[in-house]
């Protein structure tokens, strides 16, 4: 297969992307991701942010999430997209 044989599908949409940071205590983080094989996988990180957005009635779409351990907590830096 060649790249030139790929075609776009559907209508194009415009999103605005925000980077939001969240702090969570390590104990709480590990409790929320205990069912993931890799606690710091992108899937686990996105799960935490998605749950936060859902509980706060935020309709953002979670993209990549980075993390940094800091003291007794974890800082999550999430790219969140909003449909324009």
C-alpha positions in Angstrom: 0.0 0.0 0.0 1.2 3.5 -0.8 0.4 6.6 1.1 -1.0 8.3 -2.1 -3.8 5.6 -2.0 -5.2 6.9 1.3 -8.2 9.2 1.1 -9.8 11.3 3.8 -13.3 10.3 5.1 -16.1 12.4 6.5 -16.3 16.1 7.2 -13.4 18.0 8.7 -13.9 19.5 12.2 -12.0 22.2 13.9 -10.9 21.7 17.5 -9.3 24.0 20.0 -6.7 22.4 22.2 -6.0 23.3 25.8 -3.3 21.9 28.1 -4.7 21.3 31.5 -2.7 20.2 34.5 -4.1 18.1 37.3 -2.6 17.0 40.7 -3.5 13.7 42.3 -2.0 12.0 45.3 -0.1 8.8 44.5 -2.3 6.7 46.7 -5.4 7.9 44.9 -3.8 7.5 41.5 -2.8 3.9 42.1 -6.2 3.1 43.5 -7.9 4.4 40.3 -5.6 2.5 37.9 -5.2 -0.7 39.8 -6.9 -2.7 37.0 -4.4 -1.5 34.3 -1.4 -3.7 33.7 0.8 -0.7 33.2 -0.2 2.1 35.7 1.5 4.8 33.6 0.4 3.7 30.2 -1.3 6.3 28.0 -4.6 4.4 28.5 -4.4 4.6 32.3 -3.4 8.3 32.2 -6.3 9.1 29.8 -8.7 7.1 32.0 -8.0 9.4 35.0 -8.4 12.6 33.0 -11.5 11.3 31.3 -13.1 10.4 34.6 -12.3 13.8 36.0 -13.9 15.5 32.9 -17.0 13.3 33.1 -17.5 14.1 36.8 -17.2 17.8 36.1 -19.6 17.8 33.1 -16.7 18.8 30.8 -17.2 17.7 27.2 -13.5 17.9 26.3 -11.9 15.0 24.3 -8.7 13.7 26.0 -5.6 13.5 23.8 -2.0 12.8 25.0 -1.3 12.9 28.7 2.1 13.3 30.3 2.9 12.7 33.9 5.5 13.7 36.4 5.9 12.3 39.9 6.3 15.1 42.4 6.6 14.4 46.1 3.6 12.4 47.3 1.6 13.2 44.1 1.5 13.0 40.4 1.1 15.9 38.0 -0.9 15.1 34.9 -0.5 17.4 31.8 -3.3 16.6 29.4 -4.1 17.9 25.9 -7.8 18.3 25.8 -9.7 19.1 22.6 -12.9 21.1 22.3 -15.1 21.1 19.2 -15.5 24.6 17.8 
